[in-house]
């Protein structure tokens, strides 16, 4: 019940009120909110990044959202790498979707993380877990993540910086809807591409902790 109540609280009005109330703390509220996205999947990425831009302005909002998202994903990645040998994680890694993601990371780690980081919707938790379990090198993961998130966060921040124009000109909402739909289509297309790549490349070792195949 508490979890459901917390999720139902995540409305635009409540999140905006929180950011405005604690704005005196500087960048901390904007960074903390996006940081938590990696640990609380129900948090709406589009809404949070857009509100950061609306409250802090385009460039500061972009910076705070980008730092928070990258830091959150990186923290998840490092934690998973540290505890990768735990039994419950090995069991999770055997699930079909997780196993496929790990195979994609081993074959094309940089491309996989970068391309999926470009989109504001997608299986972020699975990407971070798979990259950590598969032993992807930190440098490659961080470069792919930072570059992809920068493009995505700027696009969403640009939209959120002046949300009032959608009230003045409702037809512009079509662009937002198209952006979300194209993001969903892009994620599905990239996953399908890596699925074909995995099938055509043959089977690799089933060991989820192999590190020598993680970089492209």
N, C-alpha and C positions, 0 to 999 in steps of 0.2 A: 504493500500500500504506500509506504513512504517513497519508494522508487517511482511509482506512478504519479504521486503528488509532485515530486521533484520535476519529472518530465513535463507535466502539465503546466508547471510554473514557467517553463522556458518559452515565453511569448516575447514578441518584439517590444511591447510596452514595458514589461518587467526588466528585460535585459537593458533597454535604453535607460530606464530609471536608475538601475544599478550603476551603469557606467557614468551617468551624470552625477550621481550622488558621491561617488568615490573618485571623481576626476581630479580632486585636489591631491591625490596620491601620485599624480603624474602618470607615467606609462604603465604602472603596475596592473591596474584593472584590465586594460585592453590586452596586455600580454598574457596575464594569468588566465583570462577567459579562453583565449585561443589555445593556450598551452593545455588546458584541461580537455580540449577536444580529443586528444589522443587517448585519454583515460576514461572519458565519458562519451562514447560514440553517439548517443542521441542528441548531443549538442549540435544545433544547426549551423554548419560552416558558413553557408551563404548569409544567414542572418547576422551572425557574430561579426564577420569580416565587414559586411556592409554597415553595421552600426558603428564599428570602430572608425570607419571613414567619415560617417555622419557626425560623430561626436568629436573626434580629434582633427578632422580635416583629411584631405586626400593623402598627402605624403606621410604625415605622422601616423594616420590610421593604417596605411599600407605597411609602414615599418613595424608598428607594434603587432599587427596581425601576422606578418611574415616571421618575425622573431619568435612569437608565441607558438605558431604552428610548427616551425622547424625545430624549436627546442623540445616541444612535446613529443614529436615523432622521434627525435634523436634519443630522448630519455627512454622511450619505450624500446627502441632498438638496442640500446646499451644494457638495459635491464634484462631483456630476453637473452642477449648473448651471454650475460653473466650466469643466468640460471637455466641455460639451454638443456642441461643434462637432467633436469628434474623430470620425474616420471609423468606428471600430468601434462607437461609440455610435449614429451615424446608421444604421448597418447593423442594429444591434439594434432600433432604433426602428421598422424596417420589418416586423418579425415581427408576425404577426396579433394575438397576445395583447397585445404591447406597444403596438401601434398602437391597439387598442381601449381600453386603459387610458388612453392619452394623450388620446384623443378624449373619454373620460368626464371626465378632469381639466379639459379645456378648457371643457366644457359645464357641469359642476357640481363644480368642484374642491373647495370646502369640504365639501359634503355627501358626496362620494365618499370623501375622506380621513377625515372624522370617522366615518362609518358603518362603514367597514372597520377602523378603529382600535379599534372597540368589541369586536372578537373576538380571542381568544387564538390562533386559527389563521387562516391566510390568506396571500395573496401579498404579504407586506410588502415584499420586495425590489422587486417589480414596481411597487408603489404608489409607493415612494420614487423609483425611477428614472423612472417616468412623470411624476411631479410635477416633478422636476428638469428633465427634457428638455422638458416642455411649458411651462416658464417660469412655473409657478404662483408668485404673490407670496409672499414669505417670511412676512409677517404672517398671511395667511390659512392657509397651510400649518401654521404653528406653532400657531395657535389651534385648528384642527381636530384636529391630532395630539395636542396636550396634553390637550384635553378628552376625546377618545375613549379615549386610553390610560389616563387617570385612572380612568374607569369600569371598564375591563377589568382593570387591575392591582388595583384594590381588590377586585373580585369574586374573582379568583384568590388574592389574599393572604388573604382571609377564609377560603377553603377550606384553604389551606396552613398557616395559623396554628396549627391544631390537627388535624394529620393523624391523631393517635392516636385521635380519636373514630371514625374509619372502621374501626379495628381493634375498638374496643369495640362499635360498632354498624355492621356491614358493610352494612346496607341503605342507609345514607347514600351509599354509593358510587354508587347509582343516580342521585343528584342530580349527581354529578360527570360521569358518563357522559352524562346528559341535557344538561348544560351544554356539553360538547364537541360533541355531536351538533347541538344548537341553534345553536352557533357556526358549524359547518360549513354548516348549512342557511341561516343568516343571510347568510353570505358569498356563497353561491351565489345566493340570492334578490336580494341587492343588485346583484351583477354582472348578473343577468338583467334587473333593472329598468333599469340604466343602458344595457344593450344595446338594450332597446326604446326608451329615450329617444333614443339616438343614431340609431337607424334612423328614428324618426318625425320627428326634427329635420332630417333631410337631411344631406348631406355638407358638411363644413367644409374649410377649406384644409388641404392635406396637409403644410404646413410645420410640423415638430415644435417649432420654437422660437418660435412666435408667443406673445406675452405678453398681448395685449390682451383675450383671451377666457378667461383662466384663472380669474378670480374670479367668484363668484356674488354 
